[in-house]
Amino acid sequence: MEEGTMKSPSNCGHTGVDQDFDISNWDVREGCEVRQILDRVADKWSLLAIAHLERRTLRFSELRRLIDGISQRMLTVTLRQLERDGLVRRTVYPVVPPRVEYELTPMGATLHTTIRSLVDWTEGHQQEIARARAEYDSRQEAEAPGV
């Protein structure tokens, strides 16, 4: 089991839509299941795997080719975690050599809309973010002692 994850959900407060949004319900409590799930689905490798699997079922080697920069070990860990969380289904075919395919579960497929929204937001604000970064970097350089 991955360090920092628990076998059973822990109660860290209610975060439902019917109550006012309160970040303290998920951000600060160690062992909070909501925080653990957010950490998983917001991880860059998980986001990329989910995005690629939204289109079709893929073999491990296909996913590895599609996800630039991911190691074999990291892809294995990522897919196992997504499978454990019920977001990805792994199917092993009894052939030689064994063929293993991955696909999103119905629950995993619902994440794609959210991921697409994040990508759209990022694309829509990337120029503003680039300006803000440049301004910040300029301020940091100007404030640096001894430069």
C-alpha positions as CSV (number, residue, x, y, z in Angstrom):
1,M,0.0,0.0,0.0
2,E,1.2,3.5,-0.8
3,E,2.6,5.5,2.1
4,G,0.0,7.9,3.4
5,T,-3.0,5.9,2.3
6,M,-5.3,4.0,4.5
7,K,-7.2,0.7,4.0
8,S,-10.5,2.1,5.1
9,P,-12.0,5.6,4.7
10,S,-11.7,7.9,7.6
11,N,-14.2,10.5,8.6
12,C,-12.8,14.0,8.1
13,G,-16.0,16.0,8.0
14,H,-18.8,16.5,5.5
15,T,-17.9,18.2,2.2
16,G,-21.2,17.8,0.5
17,V,-22.8,20.4,-1.8
18,D,-25.6,21.0,0.6
19,Q,-23.3,22.8,3.1
20,D,-21.1,25.9,2.7
21,F,-17.7,25.0,1.2
22,D,-15.2,24.8,4.0
23,I,-11.6,23.9,3.0
24,S,-10.9,22.8,6.6
25,N,-13.1,19.7,5.9
26,W,-10.5,18.3,3.5
27,D,-7.2,20.0,3.6
28,V,-5.7,19.8,7.1
29,R,-6.7,16.6,8.7
30,E,-4.2,13.8,8.4
31,G,-5.7,10.6,7.0
32,C,-8.7,12.4,5.4
33,E,-10.1,10.2,2.6
34,V,-11.2,13.2,0.5
35,R,-7.7,14.7,0.6
36,Q,-6.2,11.3,-0.5
37,I,-8.6,11.0,-3.4
38,L,-7.9,14.6,-4.5
39,D,-4.2,13.9,-4.3
40,R,-4.7,10.8,-6.5
41,V,-6.9,12.3,-9.2
42,A,-5.0,15.6,-9.4
43,D,-1.6,13.8,-9.8
44,K,-0.1,14.6,-13.3
45,W,0.4,11.0,-14.2
46,S,-3.2,10.1,-13.2
47,L,-4.6,13.0,-15.2
48,L,-2.7,11.9,-18.3
49,A,-3.7,8.3,-17.9
50,I,-7.3,9.1,-17.4
51,A,-7.3,11.5,-20.4
52,H,-5.8,8.8,-22.7
53,L,-8.1,6.1,-21.5
54,E,-11.1,8.3,-22.0
55,R,-10.7,7.7,-25.8
56,R,-10.3,3.9,-25.8
57,T,-9.0,0.8,-24.0
58,L,-5.2,0.7,-24.1
59,R,-2.5,-1.8,-23.5
60,F,0.3,-0.9,-21.0
61,S,2.9,-0.4,-23.7
62,E,0.5,1.9,-25.6
63,L,-0.1,4.1,-22.5
64,R,3.6,4.3,-21.9
65,R,4.3,5.5,-25.4
66,L,1.5,8.1,-25.1
67,I,2.5,9.5,-21.8
68,D,5.7,11.4,-22.4
69,G,8.3,11.1,-19.6
70,I,6.6,8.4,-17.5
71,S,8.7,5.5,-16.4
72,Q,7.5,1.9,-16.5
73,R,7.5,1.8,-12.7
74,M,5.5,5.1,-12.3
75,L,3.0,4.0,-14.9
76,T,2.6,0.7,-13.0
77,V,2.1,2.4,-9.7
78,T,-0.3,5.0,-11.2
79,L,-2.5,2.3,-12.9
80,R,-2.6,0.2,-9.7
81,Q,-3.7,3.2,-7.7
82,L,-6.4,4.1,-10.2
83,E,-7.6,0.5,-10.3
84,R,-7.7,0.4,-6.5
85,D,-9.8,3.5,-6.4
86,G,-12.2,2.0,-8.9
87,L,-11.4,4.4,-11.7
88,V,-9.6,2.0,-14.0
89,R,-10.3,-1.6,-14.9
90,R,-7.4,-4.0,-15.7
91,T,-8.1,-7.0,-17.9
92,V,-5.6,-9.8,-18.3
93,Y,-6.0,-12.2,-21.3
94,P,-4.7,-15.7,-20.8
95,V,-2.4,-15.7,-23.9
96,V,1.3,-16.1,-24.3
97,P,2.7,-13.5,-23.7
98,P,-0.1,-12.2,-21.4
99,R,-2.0,-9.3,-22.8
100,V,-3.2,-6.7,-20.3
101,E,-5.6,-3.9,-21.2
102,Y,-6.7,-0.9,-19.2
103,E,-10.0,1.0,-19.5
104,L,-11.9,3.6,-17.5
105,T,-14.7,2.4,-15.3
106,P,-18.0,4.3,-15.6
107,M,-16.9,6.2,-12.5
108,G,-13.5,7.0,-14.0
109,A,-15.1,8.2,-17.2
110,T,-17.0,10.9,-15.2
111,L,-13.7,12.5,-14.3
112,H,-12.9,13.4,-17.9
113,T,-15.3,16.3,-18.0
114,T,-13.6,17.8,-14.9
115,I,-10.2,17.3,-16.4
116,R,-11.3,18.9,-19.6
117,S,-12.6,21.9,-17.6
118,L,-9.2,22.2,-15.9
119,V,-7.4,22.1,-19.2
120,D,-9.8,24.6,-20.8
121,W,-9.3,27.0,-17.8
122,T,-5.5,26.6,-18.1
123,E,-5.5,27.3,-21.8
124,G,-7.8,30.3,-21.3
125,H,-5.5,31.8,-18.6
126,Q,-2.0,30.8,-19.8
127,Q,-1.1,34.3,-21.0
128,E,-2.2,35.9,-17.8
129,I,-0.2,33.3,-15.8
130,A,2.9,33.9,-18.0
131,R,2.6,37.7,-17.3
132,A,2.1,37.1,-13.6
133,R,5.2,34.8,-13.5
134,A,7.3,37.3,-15.4
135,E,6.3,40.1,-13.1
136,Y,6.9,38.0,-10.0
137,D,10.3,36.9,-11.3
138,S,11.2,40.6,-12.0
139,R,10.2,41.6,-8.5
140,Q,12.2,38.7,-6.9
141,E,15.3,39.7,-8.9
142,A,15.0,43.4,-7.9
143,E,14.6,42.4,-4.2
144,A,17.4,39.9,-4.2
145,P,20.2,41.1,-1.8
146,G,23.6,41.6,-3.3
147,V,22.6,41.5,-6.9
